[in-house]
Amino acid sequence: MWDPKKYLDFADHRARPFFELVGRIDAEKPRTVVDLGCGPGTLTGVLGERWPEARIDALDSSPEMVREARERGVAARVLDVHDWQPDAETDVVVCNAVLQWVPDHLTLLGEWMAALPRGAWFALQVPGNFDAPSHRAIRALATEPRWQGALAEIALRSADAVPDPRAYVAVMIAEGTSVDVWETTYLQRLTGPDPVLEWVTGTALTPIRGALDNTDWQEFRTELAPRLRNAYPQMADGSTWFPFRRIFAVAHKS
């Protein structure tokens, strides 16, 4: 279960890749703009401001996120990405930090690109940090005897959750289609006690939180905290610097 408020604890850091992604879309007057995985809707309004004449279609698979988006005035709807297909008026698709949760997303992406109308844009951004110390620490703890039973059904994402950036080129490129793919590693300044733990609580730990009761959840966090502090030591000024790799891809189907 997603916690929109926890996800938004680091709203500024989470929003920066979105703005850099959307900034590479050169659509002038799209008919329909799809926010594919809108989350709590905090950034959906940006799309409406960028393209005020477009119909904005916001969707997310999480009822909790859609509820939060609707409270912000976004006409969001619950829909799994597997059940979405572009229509003849889908001119822009923005898929921000979503596809890393979808194991078969390269197959889906190929189908979407084929179905998009001529002139459409598809822009995606995914984390590329699944082999980072934070994720390795989570996987290591989750497979220890204390937690193996409770978390046996949880498929924690490994380094292959997101492919090499060249895989996106291969899927999105076609005759007459231009593709721009790049990656950026942000060195994020976090503050407060156990900030990396709080960061992953809003994202990577979501499946684990759903599998544990409140007591076990607090125990898991307590065991994970010192491992993350060791991997990401606090500086003398109280800040913690957290490297975060992101992969971007923007395709224009002409």
C-alpha positions in Angstrom: 0.0 0.0 0.0 1.4 3.4 -1.0 1.6 6.2 1.5 1.3 9.5 -0.5 2.3 11.6 2.5 5.5 9.6 3.0 6.3 9.7 -0.7 6.0 13.5 -0.6 8.4 13.9 2.3 11.1 14.5 -0.4 8.9 16.2 -3.0 11.6 18.6 -4.3 14.1 15.8 -5.0 11.4 13.6 -6.5 10.1 16.4 -8.8 13.4 17.5 -10.3 13.7 14.6 -12.8 10.1 15.2 -13.9 10.8 18.8 -14.9 14.0 17.8 -16.7 12.0 15.1 -18.5 9.1 17.3 -19.6 11.5 20.0 -20.6 12.7 17.8 -23.5 9.1 17.4 -25.0 8.6 19.8 -27.8 4.9 19.3 -28.4 3.1 22.5 -29.2 -0.7 21.8 -29.1 -1.3 18.2 -28.1 -4.9 17.0 -28.0 -4.5 14.6 -25.1 -1.7 14.5 -22.6 -1.5 11.3 -20.5 0.1 11.3 -17.0 0.8 7.5 -16.9 1.3 6.9 -13.3 0.3 10.2 -11.8 0.9 9.3 -8.2 -0.5 11.9 -5.8 -1.1 14.4 -8.6 1.3 17.0 -7.4 2.9 17.3 -10.8 -0.1 16.6 -13.0 -1.1 20.3 -12.8 2.3 21.2 -14.4 1.2 19.4 -17.6 -2.1 21.4 -17.6 -0.2 24.6 -17.3 2.3 23.6 -20.0 -0.5 22.6 -22.4 -3.7 24.4 -21.3 -5.8 23.4 -24.3 -5.1 19.7 -23.9 -7.2 17.1 -22.2 -5.2 15.7 -19.3 -5.7 12.0 -18.6 -4.2 11.1 -15.2 -4.1 7.5 -14.0 -2.4 5.4 -11.4 -2.7 1.8 -10.2 -2.8 2.8 -6.5 -6.2 3.8 -5.1 -4.4 5.6 -2.3 -2.5 7.8 -4.8 -5.6 8.4 -6.9 -7.5 9.5 -3.8 -4.8 11.9 -2.9 -4.7 13.3 -6.5 -8.4 13.8 -6.5 -8.2 15.7 -3.2 -5.9 18.1 -5.1 -8.5 18.6 -7.8 -6.9 16.2 -10.3 -9.5 14.1 -12.2 -7.4 11.0 -11.8 -8.6 7.4 -12.2 -7.4 4.0 -11.1 -5.9 1.9 -13.9 -3.0 -0.5 -14.2 -0.5 0.3 -16.9 -1.1 -3.1 -18.5 -4.7 -2.0 -19.2 -3.8 1.3 -20.8 -3.4 1.8 -24.6 -3.0 5.1 -26.4 -5.8 6.3 -28.7 -5.8 8.3 -31.9 -5.6 11.6 -30.0 -2.8 10.6 -27.5 -0.1 13.2 -28.5 2.0 13.2 -25.3 2.6 10.5 -22.7 4.6 11.3 -19.6 5.6 8.2 -17.5 7.6 9.4 -14.5 9.1 6.9 -12.1 6.6 4.2 -12.8 8.0 1.5 -15.1 10.6 0.3 -12.7 7.7 -1.4 -10.9 6.6 -3.3 -14.1 8.9 -6.3 -14.9 7.6 -6.5 -18.5 7.7 -2.8 -19.3 9.9 -3.1 -22.3 7.3 -5.2 -24.0 4.6 -2.8 -23.1 6.7 0.1 -24.3 7.1 -1.5 -27.7 3.3 -2.0 -28.0 2.6 1.6 -26.9 5.1 3.1 -29.4 3.5 1.1 -32.2 0.0 2.3 -31.2 0.9 6.0 -30.8 -0.3 8.3 -33.6 2.2 10.1 -35.8 3.6 13.2 -34.2 3.2 11.8 -30.6 5.8 12.1 -27.9 6.5 9.5 -25.2 8.7 10.5 -22.3 9.8 8.2 -19.4 12.1 8.4 -16.4 13.0 5.5 -14.2 15.4 5.1 -11.2 18.7 3.4 -12.1 19.9 2.8 -8.6 18.8 -0.8 -7.9 22.4 -1.9 -7.3 23.1 1.0 -4.9 24.1 0.3 -1.3 20.6 1.2 -0.1 18.9 -1.5 -2.2 21.6 -4.0 -1.5 21.1 -3.5 2.2 17.4 -3.9 1.9 17.7 -7.2 0.0 20.4 -8.5 2.3 18.3 -7.9 5.4 15.1 -9.3 3.8 16.8 -12.6 3.1 18.2 -13.1 6.6 16.6 -16.0 8.5 14.6 -13.6 10.8 12.7 -12.2 7.8 12.7 -15.0 5.2 9.4 -16.4 6.2 7.4 -13.2 6.4 8.9 -11.8 3.2 9.1 -15.0 1.1 6.4 -13.8 -1.2 7.9 -10.4 -1.8 9.8 -10.0 -5.1 12.3 -7.3 -4.2 13.7 -5.6 -7.3 17.3 -6.3 -8.2 19.7 -4.5 -10.5 17.9 -5.9 -13.6 14.6 -4.2 -12.7 15.7 -1.5 -15.1 17.7 -2.4 -18.2 20.7 -0.6 -19.7 19.7 2.7 -21.3 20.4 1.3 -24.7 17.5 -1.1 -24.3 15.1 1.8 -24.4 16.7 3.0 -27.6 16.2 -0.4 -29.1 12.5 -0.6 -28.2 11.6 3.0 -29.0 13.5 3.6 -32.2 11.8 3.0 -35.5 11.8 4.5 -39.0 11.0 8.2 -38.7 11.2 8.2 -34.9 13.8 10.2 -33.0 14.9 9.1 -29.6 16.8 10.9 -26.9 18.1 8.8 -24.0 20.4 9.9 -21.2 21.2 9.4 -17.6 21.9 11.6 -14.6 23.2 10.9 -11.2 22.0 13.4 -8.7 23.9 13.9 -5.5 21.0 14.7 -3.2 21.5 16.5 0.1 19.3 14.9 2.7 18.9 16.1 6.3 17.4 14.9 9.5 17.8 11.6 11.4 18.1 8.5 9.2 17.2 10.4 6.0 18.0 7.6 3.6 15.8 5.3 5.7 13.0 7.8 5.4 13.6 8.1 1.6 13.4 4.4 0.9 10.4 4.1 3.2 8.4 6.1 0.7 9.4 3.9 -2.3 11.6 0.8 -2.1 10.2 -0.4 1.2 6.6 -0.2 0.2 6.2 -3.9 -0.6 7.9 -4.9 2.7 5.6 -2.5 4.6 2.6 -4.2 3.1 3.8 -7.7 4.1 4.6 -6.9 7.8 2.4 -6.0 10.8 3.2 -2.8 12.7 5.5 -4.5 15.2 7.6 -6.3 12.6 7.7 -3.3 10.4 9.2 -1.2 13.1 11.7 -3.9 13.9 12.7 -4.2 10.3 13.3 -0.5 10.1 15.3 -0.5 13.3 17.6 -3.2 11.9 18.0 -1.5 8.6 18.7 2.0 9.9 22.4 1.4 11.1 23.2 -0.3 7.8 22.1 2.7 5.8 23.9 5.1 8.2 27.1 3.1 7.6 26.6 3.2 3.8 25.7 6.9 3.8 27.5 8.6 6.7 26.3 11.9 8.0 28.6 14.9 7.3 29.8 17.3 10.0 27.1 19.8 9.2 24.4 17.1 9.7 23.7 16.5 6.0 23.7 13.2 4.2 24.7 13.0 0.5 22.7 10.4 -1.3 23.7 9.5 -4.9 20.7 8.7 -7.1 21.0 7.6 -10.7 18.1 8.3 -13.1 17.5 7.1 -16.7 15.5 9.3 -19.1 14.1 8.5 -22.6 12.1 10.7 -24.9 10.8 9.6 -28.3 9.1 11.6 -31.0 7.1 9.6 -33.5 7.1 11.6 -36.7 
